[in-house]
Every structure is written in structure tokens, then in C-alpha cells.
Amino acid sequence: QVQLVESGGGLVQAGGSLRLSCTASRILFSIYTMAWYRQAPGSQRELVATMTSGGSTNYADSVKGRFTISRDNAKNTMYLQMNSLKPEDTAVYYCNARRPTGSSLFGWGQGTQVTVSS
């Protein structure tokens, strides 16, 4: 069974930085478009950033210029460097592979909580 494990979240003051990691097991990680999502309390899960197998990236407008997605295929790991954090970035962050249609491919992991204080 595919396993996605997110880590690196925490409590940070506004303007601070965090680096999230997503490690995948039991998949051929390198062939997939991978994505970071987040879900704030009372809100739907939203797409934050994507990275194709070829290295092309895309970001939600709300995080452009502040977040950077990257991946290390040799380690089956994806990262999200988050700088200049804002209270509105507070959410549980998840990773998943993303189909061309936009839907997620695998079951969801437990996520990692990011809390940004003002």
C-alpha cells in the first residue's frame, strides 16, 4: 500500500519560515507529478503547489514568491520551503500525486500542521 508521510510543520511567527517534507513509499516516485495541498479549519482542501516529473512547477497565487516546491527523486521525497509566512497560511499540509485531470492519485496521509501566529 502506498504511504505518504508529511513532516516539518510547527508553530512559527508571521514572517518566519518552515520546510515541509513528504516521503513516499511503494511508488515509482519519479514518474509522478507531485503536489502540496493544505486545509484550513472549516475550509476545503486547496492546491498549494505542484511539480512535474520533469521539474516544472506551479503555485497558487496566494503563495507565489514565498513558497518553493522541490523534490529529490533518489530519496522519494518532496519539499516545500515556506518563507514570509502569514497567519492565513495556517493549515494542515498534505502531499499527494496529482493526475492530469487534477484529482489526487493516492490516499491521504496524516498531514503536518502549520500554525502561523500574528
NUKE-160053 format. One record per residue (C-alpha): residue number from 1; x, y, z. Coordinates in steps of 0.25 Angstrom, whole numbers. Layout:
# residues N
<atom i="NUM" u="X" v="Y" w="Z"/>
...
This chain:
# residues 118
<atom i="1" u="0" v="0" w="0"/>
<atom i="2" u="5" v="14" w="-4"/>
<atom i="3" u="9" v="22" w="8"/>
<atom i="4" u="11" v="37" w="8"/>
<atom i="5" u="17" v="43" w="21"/>
<atom i="6" u="18" v="58" w="23"/>
<atom i="7" u="26" v="65" w="33"/>
<atom i="8" u="33" v="78" w="37"/>
<atom i="9" u="21" v="86" w="42"/>
<atom i="10" u="21" v="94" w="54"/>
<atom i="11" u="17" v="108" w="61"/>
<atom i="12" u="24" v="120" w="55"/>
<atom i="13" u="22" v="135" w="56"/>
<atom i="14" u="18" v="143" w="44"/>
<atom i="15" u="29" v="145" w="35"/>
<atom i="16" u="36" v="133" w="39"/>
<atom i="17" u="40" v="120" w="30"/>
<atom i="18" u="37" v="105" w="31"/>
<atom i="19" u="42" v="94" w="22"/>
<atom i="20" u="32" v="83" w="20"/>
<atom i="21" u="36" v="69" w="15"/>
<atom i="22" u="27" v="58" w="8"/>
<atom i="23" u="33" v="44" w="7"/>
<atom i="24" u="26" v="34" w="-1"/>
<atom i="25" u="28" v="19" w="-1"/>
<atom i="26" u="23" v="7" w="-10"/>
<atom i="27" u="22" v="16" w="-22"/>
<atom i="28" u="31" v="20" w="-34"/>
<atom i="29" u="32" v="34" w="-29"/>
<atom i="30" u="40" v="40" w="-40"/>
<atom i="31" u="29" v="38" w="-51"/>
<atom i="32" u="18" v="45" w="-43"/>
<atom i="33" u="14" v="60" w="-43"/>
<atom i="34" u="14" v="63" w="-28"/>
<atom i="35" u="7" v="73" w="-21"/>
<atom i="36" u="5" v="80" w="-8"/>
<atom i="37" u="-9" v="83" w="-2"/>
<atom i="38" u="-14" v="90" w="10"/>
<atom i="39" u="-27" v="90" w="18"/>
<atom i="40" u="-30" v="101" w="28"/>
<atom i="41" u="-41" v="99" w="39"/>
<atom i="42" u="-55" v="100" w="33"/>
<atom i="43" u="-49" v="101" w="18"/>
<atom i="44" u="-48" v="91" w="7"/>
<atom i="45" u="-34" v="85" w="3"/>
<atom i="46" u="-27" v="94" w="-7"/>
<atom i="47" u="-15" v="92" w="-16"/>
<atom i="48" u="-3" v="100" w="-12"/>
<atom i="49" u="8" v="95" w="-22"/>
<atom i="50" u="11" v="85" w="-32"/>
<atom i="51" u="24" v="79" w="-38"/>
<atom i="52" u="24" v="70" w="-50"/>
<atom i="53" u="33" v="59" w="-52"/>
<atom i="54" u="41" v="68" w="-62"/>
<atom i="55" u="43" v="79" w="-51"/>
<atom i="56" u="32" v="89" w="-56"/>
<atom i="57" u="26" v="96" w="-44"/>
<atom i="58" u="13" v="103" w="-42"/>
<atom i="59" u="8" v="111" w="-30"/>
<atom i="60" u="-5" v="116" w="-24"/>
<atom i="61" u="-6" v="131" w="-25"/>
<atom i="62" u="-6" v="133" w="-10"/>
<atom i="63" u="8" v="126" w="-9"/>
<atom i="64" u="15" v="131" w="-21"/>
<atom i="65" u="28" v="137" w="-18"/>
<atom i="66" u="28" v="132" w="-4"/>
<atom i="67" u="27" v="116" w="-5"/>
<atom i="68" u="37" v="107" w="-13"/>
<atom i="69" u="34" v="93" w="-16"/>
<atom i="70" u="45" v="83" w="-19"/>
<atom i="71" u="48" v="68" w="-20"/>
<atom i="72" u="59" v="58" w="-18"/>
<atom i="73" u="55" v="46" w="-26"/>
<atom i="74" u="66" v="38" w="-21"/>
<atom i="75" u="60" v="40" w="-7"/>
<atom i="76" u="46" v="38" w="-11"/>
<atom i="77" u="44" v="52" w="-4"/>
<atom i="78" u="37" v="65" w="-8"/>
<atom i="79" u="39" v="78" w="0"/>
<atom i="80" u="32" v="91" w="2"/>
<atom i="81" u="40" v="103" w="6"/>
<atom i="82" u="31" v="113" w="12"/>
<atom i="83" u="36" v="127" w="15"/>
<atom i="84" u="30" v="140" w="19"/>
<atom i="85" u="19" v="132" w="26"/>
<atom i="86" u="6" v="139" w="28"/>
<atom i="87" u="-5" v="135" w="38"/>
<atom i="88" u="-14" v="131" w="27"/>
<atom i="89" u="-4" v="120" w="23"/>
<atom i="90" u="-9" v="113" w="36"/>
<atom i="91" u="-14" v="99" w="31"/>
<atom i="92" u="-11" v="85" w="31"/>
<atom i="93" u="-2" v="82" w="19"/>
<atom i="94" u="-3" v="69" w="11"/>
<atom i="95" u="4" v="63" w="-1"/>
<atom i="96" u="0" v="54" w="-12"/>
<atom i="97" u="2" v="51" w="-26"/>
<atom i="98" u="-7" v="58" w="-36"/>
<atom i="99" u="-14" v="53" w="-48"/>
<atom i="100" u="-14" v="61" w="-61"/>
<atom i="101" u="-29" v="63" w="-58"/>
<atom i="102" u="-25" v="70" w="-45"/>
<atom i="103" u="-30" v="59" w="-36"/>
<atom i="104" u="-21" v="53" w="-26"/>
<atom i="105" u="-16" v="39" w="-28"/>
<atom i="106" u="-14" v="32" w="-15"/>
<atom i="107" u="-20" v="32" w="-1"/>
<atom i="108" u="-17" v="44" w="8"/>
<atom i="109" u="-6" v="43" w="19"/>
<atom i="110" u="-8" v="49" w="33"/>
<atom i="111" u="-3" v="63" w="28"/>
<atom i="112" u="6" v="73" w="36"/>
<atom i="113" u="1" v="84" w="44"/>
<atom i="114" u="6" v="98" w="41"/>
<atom i="115" u="2" v="109" w="50"/>
<atom i="116" u="6" v="124" w="48"/>
<atom i="117" u="4" v="133" w="59"/>
<atom i="118" u="2" v="148" w="57"/>
